[in-house]
Amino acid sequence: MKNVTVSMDDDLAGWARVEAAKRGRSLSGFLADVLAEMRSSRERSKEPDATLLALEGFLTGPGFPGAAKAWAGREELYGEREADLLRRHQHPDLRGRPDGD
């Protein structure tokens, strides 16, 4: 075990002593616990979350081989029908009239 000298503000040192006493620990033990907890939480944050992995798998496409790769995309899917889809939403007065007016 390594001995380390730590300098801190008097108010912070007083607070740390009180917190250590509340937990029945020495100031040295309390600081070691806090630092170990910080290190383990940082290491846990580097591990991919299972929920995040599941969401990423869902968003990349179906689980069928080649299904996501074979999807043409919105532009290609609607490109052929774009004129028909837009015409459907035009006001009737704007459409071409059959009598040529």
N, C-alpha and C positions, 0 to 999 in steps of 0.2 A: 504494500500500500504506500502511496506517495503522499508526503506532506506538502501542502500548498498554502501560501500566504495570500489572503484576499483582502483588498482594501475596499471599503464602501463608506457611504455617508453614515453619520451617526444615527439619523432617524431610521434609515434602512436596516442598520445593524440591530437597533432596538426592536424593530418590528420582527426581524428574522429570529431573534432570541425568544421573543414571546411565542411566535408560531412553533418554534422547535420545542419549547416547554409544553405547549398545548398537546403536542404529539408525543411527549415523553422522550424526546430525542435530544442529543447534543446539537449545538449549532453546526458543527462539522458534519454530523450524520444527517441533519436536516438538509443542508446544502447538497450533500452527496445524493440524497434521495430525489431532490428536486431536479438536479442535473441528469440523473439516470432516467427519470420519468420523461424529461424533455427529449433525451436521446432516443428512447424507445418509441415515443409518439412520432418523432421525425422519421424513424426507420419504418414505422407502420404506414406512414403516409406515402412512402415510396412504393409499397406493395399495391398492385392494382386491386381495386375494390370489386367484389363479385358482382354487385349491382351494376357498376359501371361497365364491366366486361359483358354482362348480359345485354345491357342497353346498346352497346357498341355492336354486338352480334346481331341484334334485331334491326338496327338502322342500316347495316351493310347489306341487308337483303335476306331473302328466304334461305333456309338451310339446304335447299336442293342444289346439287352441283350444277353449275352453269346457268341457273335460273336468273340470278342477279346480273350475270354477264350478258345474257341474251336479251335483257330488257332494252328496248330501243331508246327510251328516254321520252320526256314529254314533248319536246320539239318535233321529233320524228313521228310520234304517235298522233299528235294533233295537227301536224303540218298539212296533211292531205285534206283534212276536213275543216281547216280553219275558216275558209270562206263560207261554208255552210253553217258553221257554228256562229259566226259573226252575223250572217244574214238573218238568222233566227231571232236575234235580239234587236234588229233594226225596227224603228217605228214604221207602221204600215204605210204612212204617207211618204216615206223615203224610198220605198221599194219601187222598182221599175213597173210601170203599168202596162198591162197587156195591149191596150189600144194605141200605144206609141206616144202618148202625151208626156 
